[in-house]
C-alpha cells in the first residue's frame, strides 16, 4: 500500500510539473514542422528522436508562431556536435540574426580549442549574450533543457541549472541591433538550426505564457 501511495504521489508531481504543456513532436514523424534551407538529408526521426542528418540539417521550425513560452526538450550531442535552438524565428534569413539562436554546442571539444568567443559557447544567445556558466553533460549523454521567453527576458536552464538569464531590452548598441533585427521580434517559430552534425532531440514540449 505504501509503495502504491508513493507511486501515485510521484505521478501527480510529474503531471503537475508538466501541466499546460503541449507536445511539439509525436515521436514518429515530422508532422507539425517545416524544414527550410535544407542541407543534405535534412532531419530524420529515429528511435523516438529528431536527428539532424550527418552533413545535413537546415532550419526545422514549428508550423506556428509562439510569443511568450516555456520550451522543454532533451538533446544529445555527438563529440564536437553543433546545433542551435531558434526562438521567435521567421521562415527566412539566418535565424541567428533574423530571430534568435541559443547555442547547442560541445564547446570543450578539441577542435574548438582557442577558437570560440564566450557568446559562441553552449547555452549562449548567439553573438549577443554569453552563458554565465555551463552544466553540459559529456558528449553522447542526454541533456535536459528549458528555455523561457517572456517579453524581453530569455532564461536558459540546463540539467536543472540556470546558465543564461538575459534581458534583450538592455541591448542599446545600434550596430548590434542593426545586425540582429530578430531581437525586436515579439513572436515567431521555435525549432532546430542544424549545422551538419547528428545532434538528437526528443521530448519536445511547450507551454504558452
C-alpha positions in Angstrom: 0.0 0.0 0.0 2.8 2.4 0.9 4.5 1.8 -2.4 1.3 2.5 -4.2 0.8 5.7 -2.4 4.3 6.8 -3.1 4.0 5.9 -6.8 0.7 7.9 -7.1 2.3 10.9 -5.4 5.2 10.8 -7.8 2.9 10.6 -10.7 0.9 13.6 -9.5 4.1 15.6 -9.0 5.3 14.8 -12.5 1.9 15.5 -14.0 1.7 18.8 -12.1 5.2 19.8 -13.3 4.1 19.4 -16.9 0.6 21.0 -16.6 -0.2 23.2 -19.5 2.5 21.8 -21.8 1.7 20.7 -25.4 3.9 18.2 -27.3 5.6 19.6 -30.4 6.9 16.2 -31.6 4.9 13.0 -31.8 8.0 10.7 -31.7 7.1 9.2 -35.1 7.4 11.7 -37.9 7.9 15.4 -38.6 4.3 16.4 -38.6 3.9 20.0 -37.3 7.4 21.0 -38.5 8.6 23.0 -41.5 12.1 22.5 -43.0 13.7 25.5 -44.7 17.2 25.9 -46.1 17.5 22.1 -46.2 21.1 20.7 -46.3 21.7 17.2 -47.4 19.2 14.8 -45.9 17.8 17.4 -43.6 16.4 15.8 -40.5 15.1 12.3 -39.7 13.2 10.5 -37.0 15.0 7.6 -35.3 14.1 5.8 -32.1 11.7 8.5 -31.0 14.1 11.4 -31.6 14.5 14.1 -34.2 18.0 13.6 -35.6 19.9 16.1 -37.8 21.4 14.2 -40.7 25.2 13.8 -40.8 26.5 16.6 -43.1 22.9 17.8 -43.4 20.4 19.9 -41.5 18.8 23.3 -42.2 16.2 25.1 -40.1 13.5 22.7 -38.8 10.8 25.1 -37.4 7.4 24.8 -35.8 4.5 25.3 -38.1 3.1 28.0 -35.9 4.4 31.1 -34.1 4.9 31.5 -30.3 5.4 34.7 -28.4 5.9 34.0 -24.7 6.6 30.4 -23.7 8.4 27.8 -21.8 10.1 25.3 -24.1 11.4 22.0 -22.7 13.3 19.3 -24.5 16.2 16.8 -24.3 19.2 16.8 -26.6 22.2 14.7 -27.2 25.4 15.9 -28.8 28.0 13.8 -30.7 31.6 14.7 -29.9 32.2 18.2 -31.3 28.5 18.5 -32.2 26.9 21.8 -33.1 23.2 22.9 -33.5 21.1 25.7 -32.2 17.6 26.5 -30.9 15.7 29.1 -32.9 13.5 31.4 -31.0 10.8 33.8 -32.4 12.2 32.9 -35.8 10.8 33.9 -39.2 10.9 31.4 -42.1 13.6 33.5 -44.0 17.0 34.7 -43.3 19.8 33.5 -40.9 17.8 32.8 -37.7 20.7 33.7 -35.5 20.1 37.2 -36.7 16.6 37.4 -38.2 15.3 35.6 -35.0 17.4 34.5 -32.0 19.6 31.4 -31.5 20.5 29.6 -28.3 23.7 27.7 -28.9 23.8 23.9 -28.6 27.5 23.0 -28.8 30.1 20.6 -27.4 32.3 23.6 -26.9 35.0 21.7 -24.9 35.9 19.5 -27.9 39.5 19.8 -29.1 38.5 21.1 -32.5 37.2 24.3 -30.9 40.2 25.0 -28.6 41.1 28.6 -28.7 38.6 29.4 -31.4 35.4 30.4 -29.6 34.2 33.7 -28.2 32.2 33.5 -24.9 29.0 34.2 -26.8 29.6 31.1 -29.0 29.6 28.6 -26.2 26.8 26.3 -25.3 23.7 28.0 -23.8 24.6 31.4 -25.1 22.3 33.7 -27.0 24.4 33.6 -30.1 26.6 36.7 -30.7 24.7 38.7 -28.1 24.8 37.3 -24.5 27.3 34.6 -23.3 26.0 31.9 -21.0 27.2 32.7 -17.4 28.0 29.1 -16.7 27.7 25.6 -18.1 26.2 22.3 -17.0 26.6 20.3 -20.1 26.9 16.5 -19.8 29.6 14.6 -21.7 29.0 14.1 -25.4 26.8 11.1 -26.1 24.7 11.8 -23.0 21.1 13.2 -22.9 20.7 16.7 -21.5 17.5 18.3 -20.3 17.0 21.9 -21.3 14.4 24.6 -20.6 14.1 27.9 -22.4 11.8 30.6 -21.0 11.0 33.5 -23.3 8.8 36.1 -21.6 8.7 39.6 -23.1 12.3 40.8 -23.3 13.6 38.1 -20.8 15.3 35.0 -22.0 16.3 32.3 -19.5 18.0 29.0 -20.2 18.3 26.2 -17.7 20.4 23.1 -18.4 20.1 19.9 -16.4 18.4 21.9 -13.6 20.9 24.8 -13.5 20.3 28.3 -14.9 23.1 29.1 -17.3 21.6 32.2 -19.0 19.4 35.0 -17.7 19.3 37.8 -20.2 17.2 40.9 -20.9 17.3 41.8 -24.5 15.9 45.2 -23.8 19.3 46.1 -22.3 20.9 45.9 -25.8 21.3 49.5 -26.8 24.3 49.3 -29.2 22.8 50.4 -32.6 25.3 48.2 -34.5 24.2 45.1 -32.6 20.5 46.0 -33.1 21.1 46.5 -36.8 22.9 43.2 -37.1 20.3 41.4 -35.0 16.8 42.6 -36.1 15.4 39.4 -34.5 16.0 40.9 -31.1 13.0 43.2 -31.8 10.6 40.4 -32.7 7.9 39.5 -30.2 6.8 36.2 -31.8 7.9 33.6 -34.3 8.7 29.9 -34.8 10.8 27.7 -32.5 13.0 25.0 -33.8 16.4 23.5 -34.6 19.2 25.0 -36.6 21.3 22.2 -37.9 25.0 22.5 -38.7 25.9 19.2 -40.4 26.2 17.2 -37.1 23.9 14.3 -36.0 22.5 16.1 -32.9 19.4 14.4 -31.5 16.3 16.0 -29.8 13.3 14.3 -28.0 10.5 15.0 -25.5 9.9 18.4 -27.1 7.0 20.3 -25.5 5.9 23.9 -25.0 3.7 25.9 -22.6 2.5 29.3 -23.7 2.6 32.1 -21.1 
